[in-house]
Amino acid sequence: MKNISKNTYLAADFGGGSGRIIAGFLHQGKLELEEVHRFPNRQVKLGNHIYWDFPALFEDMKTGLKLAAQKGYDIKGIGIDTWGVDFGLIDKHGNLLGNPVCYRDARTDRMPAEVFKILDEQQHYTDTGIQVMAINTLFQLYSMKLNQDPQLDVARQFLFMPDLFSYFLTGVANNEYCIASTSELLDARQRNWSVSTIRTLGLPEHLFGEIIFPGTIRGTLKEDIARETGLGSVDVIAVGSHDTASAVAAVPATEYPIAFLSSGTWSLLGVEVDEPILTEEARQTQFTNEGGVGGRIRFLQNITGLWILQRLMSEWKARGEEQDYDTIIPQAAEVEIDTIIPVDNAVFMNPENMETALTGYCREHKLQIPRNKAEMVKCVLQSLAFKYRQAVEQLNRCLPSPIRQLNIIGGGSQNKLLNQLTADKLGIPVYAGPVEATAIGNILTQAMAKGEIANLRELREIVTHSVTPQVYYPKK
């Protein structure tokens, strides 16, 4: 990276499979990025649960911060973003009570049914505006309550994953709005905790702390962290700390409403609006109202994304049949198979073997079974595009007018076949990129907090100047 004397911001971006530290700064109206450090993130099966290895992730993050310090950047801020819903609990001495449990853990199985014996489901959506998914924080906490988990008895503070990283960097505990909005415990209109929901479920009220918004200084590095990393006294800044919130902030578009598809392990498809949409139509079609940068609402559907393909690729690798995306995707584009699978079906959530689950589903439902790897890939991708079309049709019914284009951001925006299939199914142009949308949104939100950028519109103008999306038009 050039011009390291410029104000530099570090994005600590944690995904379900890996984390990385990315440095970025503004130069002549454009954002320049450099990946400083990348490290794995593993789900660990231990006893009865699946955990995230938080201590290892925190140590890897510190390694990245040290490497950044050694490069001589003039670092003005650190922003942290992660996946949604998962959390850790802190005791009265400031200690982590246990490794955070992964949302793919089975402890929330059947929990929605238990919760809606107590809550009225329709009223609950009117309050929280969140799509009911068993993985959501509400059901994780209620499972702990039903199972009399002793952590709830001794916990002093409840922190989502990015809040947890921030806390151990700064010693300051707070809950960032965007990540909190994934929990199904936030009042969608008030943008604060839904006290009535928390009380009705009998969850400990004292656990839920101050809600802060993107652009807020969360705290400064503790002295021991400042020394260990070599960074000195640096601000940790609240960004859209749900990774999708940061990614959506970096959509290089200004038309309204901005329609997006954050494409990765999960697909999050929706529009950015000023106020939550809490209609019965929205509830029935399973749309969710999550927080965004600038006080915006991300009105979206959570859809299983490239998870199925990622699992297939990892299984093929494990048995010595590794496939390269640059090879298998063009092969998939050349094959013909009519099979469409429901990507959100529970059978694909976390099967022991994804290939067996896919072929088994096709056999059971008398669908054409993919005969080779290329057909499997084509089946998965066209099934995703079909699901996107369904989601857009439902989305348009909730809006005053239909969306005119779709902006695909994140790692999945590199999948040319999926992008073209999506354009074909939707019948509208698809704009793909930036790939690094999450890191871009994270870094530019920090720059906005420090006064280098005036507002969200200017932030997006910088993105537009910095990246050139690839456009896919529907084939006639």
FENQUIMO-V939637 format. One record per residue. N is the residue number from 1. RES is the residue in one small letter. OMEGA is omega in whole degrees, -180 to 180 (none if undefined). Layout:
N;RES;OMEGA, N;RES;OMEGA
This chain:
1;m;180, 2;k;173, 3;n;-175, 4;i;175, 5;s;179, 6;k;173, 7;n;-177, 8;t;179, 9;y;-180, 10;l;174, 11;a;171, 12;a;-171, 13;d;-177, 14;f;174, 15;g;-177, 16;g;-179, 17;g;-179, 18;s;173, 19;g;177, 20;r;172, 21;i;-180, 22;i;177, 23;a;179, 24;g;175, 25;f;179, 26;l;177, 27;h;-180, 28;q;175, 29;g;178, 30;k;178, 31;l;174, 32;e;-176, 33;l;170, 34;e;174, 35;e;-177, 36;v;-174, 37;h;176, 38;r;-176, 39;f;-177, 40;p;171, 41;n;-174, 42;r;168, 43;q;-174, 44;v;174, 45;k;-178, 46;l;-177, 47;g;-174, 48;n;-172, 49;h;174, 50;i;-175, 51;y;163, 52;w;180, 53;d;-174, 54;f;180, 55;p;179, 56;a;179, 57;l;180, 58;f;179, 59;e;177, 60;d;177, 61;m;180, 62;k;177, 63;t;178, 64;g;178, 65;l;177, 66;k;-180, 67;l;178, 68;a;179, 69;a;-178, 70;q;180, 71;k;175, 72;g;177, 73;y;171, 74;d;-169, 75;i;-177, 76;k;-178, 77;g;174, 78;i;176, 79;g;-175, 80;i;173, 81;d;179, 82;t;169, 83;w;-175, 84;g;167, 85;v;-175, 86;d;-169, 87;f;171, 88;g;180, 89;l;-177, 90;i;179, 91;d;-175, 92;k;178, 93;h;-180, 94;g;-179, 95;n;175, 96;l;-174, 97;l;179, 98;g;177, 99;n;178, 100;p;178, 101;v;-179, 102;c;-179, 103;y;177, 104;r;177, 105;d;-174, 106;a;-174, 107;r;-180, 108;t;177, 109;d;178, 110;r;-179, 111;m;178, 112;p;179, 113;a;179, 114;e;-178, 115;v;-176, 116;f;162, 117;k;-176, 118;i;-178, 119;l;170, 120;d;-171, 121;e;-179, 122;q;178, 123;q;179, 124;h;178, 125;y;178, 126;t;179, 127;d;-170, 128;t;178, 129;g;-174, 130;i;175, 131;q;-180, 132;v;175, 133;m;-176, 134;a;-178, 135;i;-171, 136;n;-176, 137;t;-180, 138;l;-176, 139;f;175, 140;q;-180, 141;l;-179, 142;y;174, 143;s;177, 144;m;179, 145;k;-179, 146;l;-179, 147;n;177, 148;q;179, 149;d;-177, 150;p;178, 151;q;-179, 152;l;-178, 153;d;-174, 154;v;-177, 155;a;177, 156;r;-173, 157;q;178, 158;f;-176, 159;l;173, 160;f;-173, 161;m;180, 162;p;176, 163;d;-178, 164;l;176, 165;f;-179, 166;s;-178, 167;y;-178, 168;f;171, 169;l;-169, 170;t;-173, 171;g;-179, 172;v;-178, 173;a;172, 174;n;-177, 175;n;-180, 176;e;-172, 177;y;-174, 178;c;-180, 179;i;179, 180;a;-178, 181;s;178, 182;t;-167, 183;s;-170, 184;e;180, 185;l;-178, 186;l;173, 187;d;-172, 188;a;-178, 189;r;-176, 190;q;-179, 191;r;177, 192;n;-178, 193;w;173, 194;s;-175, 195;v;-179, 196;s;178, 197;t;-179, 198;i;-180, 199;r;-178, 200;t;180, 201;l;178, 202;g;177, 203;l;-178, 204;p;-174, 205;e;-175, 206;h;-178, 207;l;-169, 208;f;-169, 209;g;-178, 210;e;174, 211;i;175, 212;i;-172, 213;f;177, 214;p;-177, 215;g;178, 216;t;173, 217;i;-177, 218;r;-177, 219;g;176, 220;t;-179, 221;l;175, 222;k;-175, 223;e;-178, 224;d;178, 225;i;179, 226;a;179, 227;r;-175, 228;e;-178, 229;t;-176, 230;g;-177, 231;l;-174, 232;g;-176, 233;s;-178, 234;v;178, 235;d;167, 236;v;-170, 237;i;175, 238;a;174, 239;v;168, 240;g;-165, 241;s;160, 242;h;-171, 243;d;180, 244;t;178, 245;a;176, 246;s;-179, 247;a;-179, 248;v;176, 249;a;-176, 250;a;175, 251;v;-177, 252;p;-178, 253;a;179, 254;t;178, 255;e;-174, 256;y;-6, 257;p;178, 258;i;178, 259;a;-173, 260;f;168, 261;l;175, 262;s;-166, 263;s;178, 264;g;176, 265;t;171, 266;w;170, 267;s;177, 268;l;-171, 269;l;-180, 270;g;179, 271;v;174, 272;e;-179, 273;v;-178, 274;d;-177, 275;e;-179, 276;p;175, 277;i;-169, 278;l;-177, 279;t;176, 280;e;175, 281;e;179, 282;a;180, 283;r;-176, 284;q;-179, 285;t;171, 286;q;171, 287;f;-175, 288;t;179, 289;n;-179, 290;e;-176, 291;g;177, 292;g;177, 293;v;180, 294;g;179, 295;g;-179, 296;r;176, 297;i;173, 298;r;-180, 299;f;-166, 300;l;169, 301;q;170, 302;n;-178, 303;i;172, 304;t;-175, 305;g;-177, 306;l;180, 307;w;-177, 308;i;179, 309;l;180, 310;q;179, 311;r;178, 312;l;-179, 313;m;-179, 314;s;178, 315;e;178, 316;w;178, 317;k;-177, 318;a;180, 319;r;173, 320;g;-179, 321;e;-174, 322;e;178, 323;q;175, 324;d;-179, 325;y;-178, 326;d;178, 327;t;-173, 328;i;-179, 329;i;175, 330;p;177, 331;q;180, 332;a;-179, 333;a;-175, 334;e;-176, 335;v;178, 336;e;174, 337;i;-174, 338;d;-169, 339;t;172, 340;i;177, 341;i;176, 342;p;-170, 343;v;-179, 344;d;179, 345;n;-176, 346;a;-178, 347;v;-178, 348;f;-175, 349;m;180, 350;n;-177, 351;p;177, 352;e;178, 353;n;-174, 354;m;-180, 355;e;178, 356;t;179, 357;a;-178, 358;l;-179, 359;t;178, 360;g;178, 361;y;-179, 362;c;-179, 363;r;-177, 364;e;-176, 365;h;175, 366;k;175, 367;l;176, 368;q;-177, 369;i;177, 370;p;-175, 371;r;-177, 372;n;-175, 373;k;-180, 374;a;179, 375;e;176, 376;m;180, 377;v;179, 378;k;178, 379;c;-179, 380;v;-175, 381;l;179, 382;q;175, 383;s;175, 384;l;-180, 385;a;177, 386;f;178, 387;k;178, 388;y;179, 389;r;177, 390;q;-178, 391;a;-180, 392;v;176, 393;e;178, 394;q;179, 395;l;-177, 396;n;178, 397;r;-180, 398;c;-174, 399;l;177, 400;p;179, 401;s;-176, 402;p;177, 403;i;-176, 404;r;176, 405;q;180, 406;l;179, 407;n;178, 408;i;-177, 409;i;179, 410;g;-174, 411;g;-179, 412;g;178, 413;s;177, 414;q;-177, 415;n;-172, 416;k;-180, 417;l;179, 418;l;179, 419;n;-179, 420;q;177, 421;l;179, 422;t;178, 423;a;-179, 424;d;-178, 425;k;-176, 426;l;-178, 427;g;177, 428;i;178, 429;p;176, 430;v;178, 431;y;-173, 432;a;177, 433;g;8, 434;p;175, 435;v;-176, 436;e;-175, 437;a;-177, 438;t;180, 439;a;180, 440;i;179, 441;g;177, 442;n;-175, 443;i;-178, 444;l;174, 445;t;175, 446;q;179, 447;a;176, 448;m;178, 449;a;-178, 450;k;175, 451;g;178, 452;e;179, 453;i;-173, 454;a;-173, 455;n;-177, 456;l;179, 457;r;179, 458;e;177, 459;l;-178, 460;r;176, 461;e;178, 462;i;178, 463;v;180, 464;t;178, 465;h;-172, 466;s;-176, 467;v;177, 468;t;-180, 469;p;172, 470;q;-175, 471;v;176, 472;y;179, 473;y;179, 474;p;177, 475;k;-178, 476;k;none
